[in-house]
Amino acid sequence: MFNYKEITQLLPHRYPFLLIDKIIEFEPGKKVVAVKMAKAAIVKAKAFAGEKEVAAGELSIVARPI
């Protein structure tokens, strides 16, 4: 529906703060479904308490209704 170039024309955010690569669903005033492609090296980090790989905390995003 919207690609990366179109999104950057709509939003002021840029890398690394633009956490959207494409919008796949859009209902004005109701809903947006977006996709962020992340490399495995970025998403995974070693936990403090061992060798278990976990999702990096800085990539945790909370969505809330407006």
C-alpha positions in Angstrom: 0.0 0.0 0.0 2.8 2.5 1.0 6.4 1.7 0.4 9.4 3.1 2.3 9.9 6.2 0.0 6.2 7.1 0.4 6.4 6.7 4.2 9.4 9.0 4.4 7.4 11.7 2.5 4.6 11.4 5.1 6.6 11.1 8.3 9.4 13.3 9.6 11.2 10.3 11.2 14.4 8.8 9.6 16.7 5.9 10.3 17.2 4.7 13.0 13.9 6.1 14.4 11.7 5.2 11.5 10.6 1.7 12.5 8.4 1.1 9.5 9.5 -0.3 6.1 6.1 -0.6 4.5 2.4 -0.1 5.3 0.2 -3.1 4.3 -3.2 -1.9 5.7 -4.5 1.6 6.2 -7.9 2.7 7.5 -7.8 6.5 8.1 -8.6 7.3 11.7 -8.9 3.7 12.6 -6.0 1.4 11.8 -2.5 1.0 10.4 -0.7 -2.3 9.9 3.0 -1.8 9.1 6.0 -4.0 8.7 9.6 -3.5 9.9 12.2 -5.8 8.4 15.0 -6.6 10.9 18.2 -8.5 10.5 18.8 -11.4 12.9 21.9 -9.6 14.1 19.9 -6.6 15.2 17.0 -8.4 16.7 18.9 -10.9 18.8 21.1 -10.1 21.8 22.8 -12.2 24.5 20.9 -12.2 27.8 22.8 -11.0 30.8 22.2 -14.2 32.7 23.6 -16.7 30.1 23.9 -17.6 26.5 20.2 -17.5 25.6 19.3 -15.2 22.7 16.5 -12.8 23.3 14.9 -9.9 21.4 16.7 -6.7 22.0 14.8 -4.4 24.3 15.1 -1.3 22.2 13.1 -3.0 19.5 10.1 -3.6 21.8 7.3 -1.3 20.6 4.1 -0.6 22.4 1.1 0.4 20.2 -1.8 2.2 21.7 -5.1 3.6 20.4 -5.3 7.4 20.0 
